Amino acid sequence: MRMALEGKVALVTGGSSGIGRAVARRFAEAGAKVAITGRREGALREAAEEIGALPLPGDARDRDAAESAVKACVSRFGGLTTLVNSAGVIGNGTTADTPPGEWARIMESNVDGTVNFCRAALGPLGGAKGASIVNISSLCGSRPFPAITAYCVSKAAVEMYTKCLALELAPKGVRVNAIAPGVVVTNLHTVGGAVADYPAFLERGKATHPLGFVGDPDDAAWMALYLCSDLARWVTGGIFPLDGGRACLSAR
């Protein structure tokens, strides 16, 4: 047995950039048939052409779009065995200064988007051998950071949802896990100006991660590849830190 995905069909949300794009690329290289979703149609089609994936434009916050994407993937490839929920957003603000609309945007993207795709995929995954779901969470799901309160709350919700769903789907043989990265070099922090000085942010990140460097999208992609392969056949309900040891430190 090896870490390969031959015979599997994977749907990756947020596949046009960052962790989602890296996951889709590694899955395709490992032999899976891959479909990717995303809101930015141009970037999505560019990524799909590079990876050799099926592009399915759509917003994860839209339940109908999620259902349509799953149906299109099943129609094209004959089934669905693997779902990776990587679509998400971040935003600054405490409880007092986060506008209601911004709070809703973060919750809808990170929580509802994950739930929408999981719900849409339940049917095909339930009938597939070796089926699995991986949700991309964050260190912020278990560590409080007051300046990004909504994001922390949304990722905590993703982690509890992952555990609940793992128990629900275990009788059907569907495994559900989450990856919780620390700082990873992606455009997540720069879209919408979430981080003003990104180079300085990354430099500070080196000091807060015990291994002394920040992560790369491929770090998450390799972990997702393991979790979705048959090597992880007895792994479900797990929240896996991917943060250079930062989760071992006291909150700071």
Backbone hydrogen bonds in HBPLUS format (Angstrom, degrees):
<---DONOR---> <-ACCEPTOR-->    atom                        ^
c    i                          cat <-CA-CA->   ^        H-A-AA   ^      H-
h    n   atom  resd res      DA  || num        DHA   H-A  angle D-A-AA Bond
n    s   type  num  typ     dist DA aas  dist angle  dist       angle   num
A0004-ALA N   A0002-ARG O   2.84 MM   2  5.68 122.6  2.18 114.4  97.6     1
A0005-LEU N   A0030-ALA O   2.90 MM  25  5.30 166.1  1.92 135.5 136.8     2
A0008-LYS N   A0005-LEU O   3.02 MM   3  5.47 156.9  2.08 139.8 138.7     3
A0033-LYS N   A0008-LYS O   2.97 MM  25  6.39 162.0  2.00 159.0 160.7     4
A0081-THR N   A0009-VAL O   2.99 MM  72  5.24 161.3  2.02 137.6 143.6     5
A0082-THR N   A0009-VAL O   2.98 MM  73  5.99 147.0  2.09 162.9 155.7     6
A0010-ALA N   A0033-LYS O   2.76 MM  23  6.14 162.8  1.78 166.7 172.0     7
A0035-ALA N   A0010-ALA O   2.84 MM  25  6.26 153.0  1.91 158.0 167.1     8
A0011-LEU N   A0082-THR O   2.87 MM  71  6.26 153.4  1.94 150.3 156.8     9
A0084-VAL N   A0011-LEU O   2.93 MM  73  6.33 162.4  1.96 159.7 162.5    10
A0012-VAL N   A0035-ALA O   2.89 MM  23  6.31 161.5  1.93 155.7 160.5    11
A0037-THR N   A0012-VAL O   3.00 MM  25  6.39 152.1  2.08 150.1 152.6    12
A0013-THR N   A0084-VAL O   2.94 MM  71  6.36 162.8  1.97 168.7 174.4    13
A0015-GLY N   A0037-THR O   2.89 MM  22  5.61 149.2  1.98 161.8 170.0    14
A0021-ARG N   A0017-SER O   3.18 MM   4  4.77 161.6  2.22 113.8 115.6    15
A0022-ALA N   A0018-GLY O   3.12 MM   4  6.40 161.2  2.16 151.8 157.3    16
A0023-VAL N   A0019-ILE O   2.86 MM   4  6.06 161.2  1.90 157.7 162.8    17
A0024-ALA N   A0020-GLY O   2.98 MM   4  6.17 167.2  2.00 149.3 152.8    18
A0025-ARG N   A0021-ARG O   3.00 MM   4  6.19 157.5  2.05 146.9 153.0    19
A0026-ARG N   A0022-ALA O   3.03 MM   4  6.25 168.1  2.05 153.0 155.5    20
A0027-PHE N   A0023-VAL O   2.88 MM   4  6.04 158.7  1.93 155.9 162.4    21
A0028-ALA N   A0024-ALA O   3.00 MM   4  6.16 159.7  2.05 146.7 151.8    22
A0029-GLU N   A0025-ARG O   3.02 MM   4  6.27 159.0  2.07 149.0 154.9    23
A0030-ALA N   A0026-ARG O   2.96 MM   4  6.12 134.0  2.17 137.2 149.6    24
A0030-ALA N   A0027-PHE O   3.08 MM   3  4.98 126.6  2.37  91.4 105.9    25
A0032-ALA N   A0027-PHE O   3.06 MM   5  5.57 161.2  2.10 152.4 146.4    26
A0031-GLY N   A0028-ALA O   3.08 MM   3  5.26 161.9  2.12 107.6 111.8    27
A0054-LEU N   A0034-VAL O   2.89 MM  20  6.33 156.6  1.94 140.4 147.4    28
A0036-ILE N   A0054-LEU O   2.87 MM  18  6.14 158.1  1.91 153.8 157.7    29
A0056-LEU N   A0036-ILE O   2.81 MM  20  5.95 149.8  1.91 168.4 171.3    30
A0058-GLY N   A0038-GLY O   2.89 MM  20  5.49 167.7  1.90 135.7 138.0    31
A0044-LEU N   A0040-ARG O   2.87 MM   4  6.01 153.6  1.93 156.1 165.0    32
A0045-ARG N   A0041-GLU O   2.93 MM   4  6.12 162.4  1.96 153.9 156.9    33
A0046-GLU N   A0042-GLY O   3.08 MM   4  6.28 152.9  2.15 145.6 153.5    34
A0047-ALA N   A0043-ALA O   2.98 MM   4  6.17 161.2  2.01 146.6 151.3    35
A0048-ALA N   A0044-LEU O   2.89 MM   4  6.10 159.0  1.93 149.3 155.8    36
A0049-GLU N   A0045-ARG O   3.00 MM   4  6.12 155.4  2.06 142.8 148.4    37
A0050-GLU N   A0046-GLU O   3.12 MM   4  6.36 157.0  2.17 145.9 152.0    38
A0051-ILE N   A0047-ALA O   2.92 MM   4  6.10 160.0  1.96 154.2 159.5    39
A0052-GLY N   A0048-ALA O   2.73 MM   4  5.50 148.9  1.83 144.5 153.1    40
A0053-ALA N   A0048-ALA O   2.91 MM   5  4.53 154.0  1.97 128.9 135.3    41
A0062-ASP N   A0059-ASP O   2.94 MM   3  5.57 162.5  1.97 121.1 126.9    42
A0065-ALA N   A0062-ASP O   3.08 MM   3  5.20 117.2  2.49  98.0 113.2    43
A0066-ALA N   A0062-ASP O   3.03 MM   4  6.39 153.1  2.11 152.8 160.5    44
A0067-GLU N   A0063-ARG O   3.01 MM   4  6.30 162.4  2.04 151.1 155.3    45
A0068-SER N   A0064-ASP O   2.89 MM   4  6.09 155.7  1.95 147.0 154.0    46
A0069-ALA N   A0065-ALA O   2.93 MM   4  6.09 153.9  2.00 145.4 152.0    47
A0070-VAL N   A0066-ALA O   3.06 MM   4  6.32 163.0  2.09 152.5 156.2    48
A0071-LYS N   A0067-GLU O   3.01 MM   4  6.19 163.7  2.04 147.9 152.7    49
A0072-ALA N   A0068-SER O   2.88 MM   4  6.05 156.0  1.94 146.7 153.5    50
A0073-CYS N   A0069-ALA O   2.96 MM   4  6.14 155.8  2.01 147.9 154.4    51
A0074-VAL N   A0070-VAL O   2.96 MM   4  6.19 166.5  1.98 154.5 157.8    52
A0075-SER N   A0071-LYS O   2.85 MM   4  5.99 157.6  1.90 146.6 153.5    53
A0076-ARG N   A0072-ALA O   2.95 MM   4  6.07 154.7  2.02 144.2 150.5    54
A0077-PHE N   A0073-CYS O   2.94 MM   4  6.03 167.4  1.96 155.4 158.7    55
A0078-GLY N   A0074-VAL O   2.68 MM   4  4.92 133.9  1.89 136.6 143.1    56
A0132-SER N   A0081-THR O   2.95 MM  51  6.52 148.5  2.05 156.0 166.1    57
A0083-LEU N   A0132-SER O   3.05 MM  49  6.53 154.7  2.11 149.9 157.9    58
A0134-VAL N   A0083-LEU O   2.85 MM  51  6.35 154.6  1.91 157.0 165.4    59
A0085-ASN N   A0134-VAL O   2.89 MM  49  6.36 150.9  1.98 152.3 161.9    60
A0136-ILE N   A0085-ASN O   2.94 MM  51  5.99 163.6  1.96 159.6 156.7    61
A0093-GLY N   A0147-ALA O   2.53 MM  54  5.02 151.3  1.60 153.8 148.6    62
A0149-THR N   A0093-GLY O   3.10 MM  56  6.31 145.7  2.22 159.8 169.5    63
A0098-THR N   A0094-THR O   3.03 MM   4  5.77 121.3  2.39 151.5 157.9    64
A0102-GLU N   A0099-PRO O   2.99 MM   3  5.27 122.6  2.33 106.6 121.0    65
A0103-TRP N   A0099-PRO O   2.99 MM   4  6.31 161.5  2.02 160.6 166.5    66
A0104-ALA N   A0100-PRO O   2.95 MM   4  6.14 162.1  1.98 148.2 153.0    67
A0105-ARG N   A0101-GLY O   2.96 MM   4  6.14 151.2  2.04 139.0 147.1    68
A0106-ILE N   A0102-GLU O   3.09 MM   4  6.34 161.0  2.13 152.1 155.2    69
A0107-MET N   A0103-TRP O   3.04 MM   4  6.27 167.7  2.06 153.8 157.4    70
A0108-GLU N   A0104-ALA O   2.80 MM   4  5.84 165.9  1.82 153.6 158.1    71
A0109-SER N   A0105-ARG O   3.03 MM   4  6.05 157.6  2.08 141.9 148.1    72
A0110-ASN N   A0106-ILE O   2.96 MM   4  5.96 171.4  1.96 152.3 155.2    73
A0111-VAL N   A0107-MET O   2.84 MM   4  5.30 150.2  1.93 135.6 145.7    74
A0112-ASP N   A0107-MET O   3.16 MM   5  6.63 156.3  2.22 145.7 152.7    75
A0113-GLY N   A0108-GLU O   2.88 MM   5  6.14 128.7  2.14 143.1 158.1    76
A0115-VAL N   A0111-VAL O   2.96 MM   4  6.25 167.4  1.98 158.2 161.9    77
A0116-ASN N   A0112-ASP O   2.73 MM   4  5.83 161.3  1.76 153.2 158.6    78
A0117-PHE N   A0113-GLY O   3.30 MM   4  6.48 163.2  2.33 144.8 147.4    79
A0118-CYS N   A0114-THR O   3.05 MM   4  6.25 159.5  2.09 149.7 156.2    80
A0119-ARG N   A0115-VAL O   2.85 MM   4  5.97 169.0  1.87 158.6 161.3    81
A0120-ALA N   A0116-ASN O   3.03 MM   4  6.16 159.8  2.07 142.9 148.9    82
A0121-ALA N   A0117-PHE O   2.98 MM   4  6.04 141.0  2.13 141.0 150.6    83
A0121-ALA N   A0118-CYS O   3.19 MM   3  5.15 126.0  2.50  92.9 106.7    84
A0122-LEU N   A0119-ARG O   3.34 MM   3  5.38 156.7  2.40 102.0 108.6    85
A0125-LEU N   A0121-ALA O   2.99 MM   4  5.93 165.2  2.02 165.2 170.1    86
A0126-GLY N   A0122-LEU O   2.94 MM   4  5.81 150.3  2.03 142.3 150.1    87
A0127-GLY N   A0124-PRO O   3.33 MM   3  5.52 146.8  2.45 100.4 109.2    88
A0128-ALA N   A0125-LEU O   3.12 MM   3  5.16 169.0  2.13 110.9 113.2    89
A0175-ARG N   A0131-ALA O   3.12 MM  44  6.46 164.7  2.14 141.0 138.3    90
A0133-ILE N   A0175-ARG O   2.74 MM  42  6.20 145.0  1.86 151.5 163.5    91
A0177-ASN N   A0133-ILE O   2.98 MM  44  6.35 160.6  2.02 154.6 159.0    92
A0135-ASN N   A0177-ASN O   2.92 MM  42  6.41 157.3  1.98 148.0 153.7    93
A0179-ILE N   A0135-ASN O   2.98 MM  44  6.45 149.9  2.08 154.4 163.1    94
A0137-SER N   A0179-ILE O   2.67 MM  42  5.64 156.0  1.73 157.3 164.4    95
A0141-GLY N   A0138-SER O   2.88 MM   3  5.37 165.4  1.90 115.0 119.7    96
A0139-LEU N   A0181-PRO O   2.76 MM  42  5.54 146.5  1.87 150.5 140.6    97
A0142-SER N   A0139-LEU O   3.12 MM   3  5.92 166.4  2.14 121.8 125.5    98
A0143-ARG N   A0139-LEU O   3.05 MM   4  6.10 134.5  2.27 143.9 156.4    99
A0148-ILE N   A0145-PHE O   3.12 MM   3  5.87 167.3  2.14 126.2 130.2   100
A0152-CYS N   A0148-ILE O   3.05 MM   4  6.35 163.4  2.07 158.6 163.6   101
A0153-VAL N   A0149-THR O   2.96 MM   4  6.21 167.5  1.98 159.0 162.1   102
A0154-SER N   A0150-ALA O   2.88 MM   4  6.05 156.7  1.94 148.0 154.9   103
A0155-LYS N   A0151-TYR O   3.01 MM   4  6.25 157.5  2.07 152.0 157.1   104
A0156-ALA N   A0152-CYS O   2.95 MM   4  6.17 150.5  2.04 149.5 158.1   105
A0157-ALA N   A0153-VAL O   3.02 MM   4  6.24 151.9  2.10 144.5 151.8   106
A0158-VAL N   A0154-SER O   3.03 MM   4  6.37 148.6  2.14 140.0 148.6   107
A0159-GLU N   A0155-LYS O   3.05 MM   4  6.29 153.1  2.12 143.2 149.4   108
A0160-MET N   A0156-ALA O   3.09 MM   4  6.40 159.4  2.14 149.9 154.7   109
A0161-TYR N   A0157-ALA O   2.87 MM   4  6.00 159.8  1.91 150.9 157.4   110
A0162-THR N   A0158-VAL O   2.89 MM   4  6.06 150.7  1.98 142.6 150.6   111
A0163-LYS N   A0159-GLU O   3.18 MM   4  6.48 155.5  2.24 144.2 149.0   112
A0164-CYS N   A0160-MET O   2.96 MM   4  6.24 165.4  1.99 154.5 158.4   113
A0165-LEU N   A0161-TYR O   2.82 MM   4  5.92 165.9  1.84 154.0 158.4   114
A0166-ALA N   A0162-THR O   2.93 MM   4  6.05 147.6  2.03 141.2 150.3   115
A0167-LEU N   A0163-LYS O   3.26 MM   4  6.58 152.8  2.34 145.3 150.4   116
A0168-GLU N   A0164-CYS O   3.05 MM   4  6.36 156.3  2.10 147.3 154.5   117
A0169-LEU N   A0165-LEU O   2.89 MM   4  6.01 158.4  1.94 154.2 158.5   118
A0170-ALA N   A0166-ALA O   3.03 MM   4  5.86 125.8  2.34 136.9 148.1   119
A0172-LYS N   A0169-LEU O   2.93 MM   3  5.32 141.6  2.08 111.4 123.0   120
A0174-VAL N   A0169-LEU O   3.24 MM   5  5.34 159.1  2.28 142.9 137.2   121
A0173-GLY N   A0170-ALA O   2.89 MM   3  5.00 160.7  1.93 110.1 116.3   122
A0237-GLY N   A0176-VAL O   2.70 MM  61  5.65 161.0  1.74 154.4 158.9   123
A0178-ALA N   A0238-GLY O   2.88 MM  60  6.26 154.9  1.94 160.2 167.5   124
A0240-PHE N   A0178-ALA O   2.82 MM  62  6.17 170.8  1.83 154.4 153.8   125
A0180-ALA N   A0240-PHE O   2.83 MM  60  5.73 172.2  1.84 142.8 141.9   126
A0242-LEU N   A0180-ALA O   3.00 MM  62  5.68 149.2  2.10 134.9 126.6   127
A0182-GLY N   A0242-LEU O   2.94 MM  60  6.18 141.0  2.10 136.2 129.7   128
A0215-GLY N   A0183-VAL O   2.86 MM  32  6.06 162.1  1.89 162.9 157.2   129
A0185-VAL N   A0215-GLY O   3.00 MM  30  6.24 162.6  2.03 142.7 141.5   130
A0190-THR N   A0187-ASN O   3.16 MM   3  5.22 140.3  2.33 100.4 111.6   131
A0191-VAL N   A0187-ASN O   3.11 MM   4  6.14 151.2  2.19 161.2 163.9   132
A0195-VAL N   A0189-HIS O   2.81 MM   6  5.45 124.9  2.11 170.3 166.5   133
A0193-GLY N   A0190-THR O   3.10 MM   3  5.14 160.3  2.14 124.7 121.9   134
A0201-PHE N   A0197-ASP O   3.01 MM   4  6.24 150.1  2.11 148.0 157.5   135
A0202-LEU N   A0198-TYR O   2.93 MM   4  6.21 158.6  1.97 159.4 163.7   136
A0203-GLU N   A0199-PRO O   3.00 MM   4  6.22 152.1  2.08 143.4 151.5   137
A0204-ARG N   A0200-ALA O   2.93 MM   4  6.17 159.0  1.97 148.7 153.7   138
A0205-GLY N   A0201-PHE O   2.98 MM   4  6.18 144.0  2.11 138.8 149.5   139
A0206-LYS N   A0202-LEU O   3.28 MM   4  6.64 134.9  2.49 141.8 150.7   140
A0206-LYS N   A0203-GLU O   3.23 MM   3  5.46 137.5  2.42 100.4 110.6   141
A0207-ALA N   A0204-ARG O   3.08 MM   3  5.56 131.1  2.33 108.8 119.9   142
A0208-THR N   A0205-GLY O   3.19 MM   3  5.17 134.2  2.41  95.8 108.1   143
A0212-GLY N   A0209-HIS O   2.70 MM   3  5.52 162.4  1.73 134.0 140.4   144
A0211-LEU N   A0244-GLY O   3.06 MM  33  5.12 145.2  2.19 143.5 149.8   145
A0219-ASP N   A0216-ASP O   2.84 MM   3  5.43 144.0  1.97 118.1 128.3   146
A0220-ALA N   A0217-PRO O   3.14 MM   3  5.45 122.9  2.49 103.6 115.9   147
A0221-ALA N   A0217-PRO O   3.01 MM   4  6.32 151.4  2.09 143.6 152.7   148
A0222-TRP N   A0218-ASP O   2.91 MM   4  6.04 162.0  1.94 152.6 153.8   149
A0223-MET N   A0219-ASP O   3.42 MM   4  6.61 155.9  2.48 136.4 142.4   150
A0224-ALA N   A0220-ALA O   2.90 MM   4  6.13 160.3  1.94 151.8 157.5   151
A0225-LEU N   A0221-ALA O   2.87 MM   4  6.07 152.1  1.94 146.0 154.1   152
A0226-TYR N   A0222-TRP O   3.10 MM   4  6.39 156.1  2.16 144.0 149.1   153
A0227-LEU N   A0223-MET O   2.98 MM   4  6.27 169.4  1.99 154.5 157.0   154
A0228-CYS N   A0224-ALA O   2.94 MM   4  6.08 141.7  2.09 147.7 157.0   155
A0229-SER N   A0226-TYR O   3.07 MM   3  5.15 152.6  2.15 103.7 112.3   156
A0232-ALA N   A0229-SER O   3.18 MM   3  5.90 160.1  2.22 116.4 121.1   157
A0233-ARG N   A0230-ASP O   3.25 MM   3  5.02 139.3  2.43 115.0 110.2   158
A0235-VAL N   A0232-ALA O   3.02 MM   3  5.22 159.6  2.06 124.1 122.1   159
A0246-ARG N   A0243-ASP O   3.14 MM   3  5.49 166.2  2.16 114.5 118.8   160
A0248-CYS N   A0245-GLY O   3.05 MM   3  5.59 154.1  2.12 114.1 122.1   161
A0249-LEU N   A0246-ARG O   3.03 MM   3  5.52 161.4  2.07 115.6 121.4   162
